[in-house]
Amino acid sequence: MKVKMNPFFTAASGKLDPSHDDVNQVYVLNDKVFSRRVCNPRDVSKKPYSSKEQAHQNKFKAACQSASETLADVDMRAAAQARFKAQSKYKSLRGFLVAEYMKNN
């Protein structure tokens, strides 16, 4: 792991020690490094996902896939960009497209 230190923690890159599990997570989003700790991780073997939760997960996967397809097509992206600029609630085009899909389907 490579860590750059200033007066505050500014950057980290590399892999975590294999002894870490999914409770301690480090990830990069928009060129910024974040870390978090999952306080109450779910044990799926003891409490499996319900059919409603699985349906919601599948709907979210479809929304993400739809957003990726829209962003890949130049014409569809231009139309989506126009709809995105007309609103002020969402900060990113991808987030807007996912929310739009979730609302309409």
FENTAMO-V735120 format. One record per residue. PHI is phi as a letter, one per 30 degrees, with the letter a starting at -180 (* if undefined). PSI is psi as a letter, one per 20 degrees, with the letter a starting at -180 (none if undefined). OMEGA is omega in degrees with one decimal (* if undefined). Layout:
# FENTAMO-V735120
phi	psi	omega
PHI	PSI	OMEGA
PHI	PSI	OMEGA
This chain:
# FENTAMO-V735120
phi	psi	omega
*	p	179.6
c	p	-177.4
b	p	173.7
c	p	-176.8
c	p	170.8
b	a	173.5
e	h	176.5
b	q	177.9
d	p	-174.1
c	h	-175.7
a	q	174.3
b	q	175.6
b	q	179.4
j	a	-177.6
c	q	174.6
d	q	175.0
e	p	-178.3
e	i	179.3
d	i	177.5
d	q	178.3
c	a	-177.8
d	i	-179.6
d	g	178.8
c	o	-174.0
b	q	172.7
b	p	-178.8
b	r	-179.9
c	p	178.2
b	p	-178.8
h	l	178.9
i	j	174.8
c	q	-178.4
c	p	179.1
b	q	172.3
b	q	179.0
a	r	176.9
b	p	177.3
d	o	-171.8
d	g	-178.0
b	m	-177.9
d	q	-177.1
d	p	173.7
c	o	-173.9
d	h	178.7
d	h	179.4
c	h	-178.8
b	n	-177.7
d	r	179.6
d	p	177.7
d	r	179.6
d	h	177.9
d	g	177.9
d	g	178.5
d	h	178.4
d	g	178.9
d	h	177.2
d	g	179.1
d	h	177.6
d	g	178.5
d	g	176.4
d	g	178.7
d	h	178.8
d	g	178.3
d	h	178.4
d	g	177.8
d	g	178.4
d	g	178.2
d	g	178.5
d	g	179.4
d	g	-179.2
d	h	-179.5
d	h	-179.4
d	p	-174.5
d	g	-177.9
d	g	179.6
d	h	179.1
d	g	179.5
d	g	178.2
d	g	179.1
d	h	179.0
d	h	178.3
d	g	177.6
d	h	-179.8
d	g	-178.6
d	h	-179.8
d	i	-178.9
c	r	179.8
b	j	-175.6
d	g	-173.8
c	q	-175.7
c	h	-178.5
b	q	179.7
d	g	179.6
d	g	178.1
d	h	177.3
d	g	-178.8
d	h	178.0
d	g	179.8
d	h	178.9
d	g	178.2
d	g	-178.9
d	h	-179.6
d	h	-172.6
d	i	-178.0
b	none	*
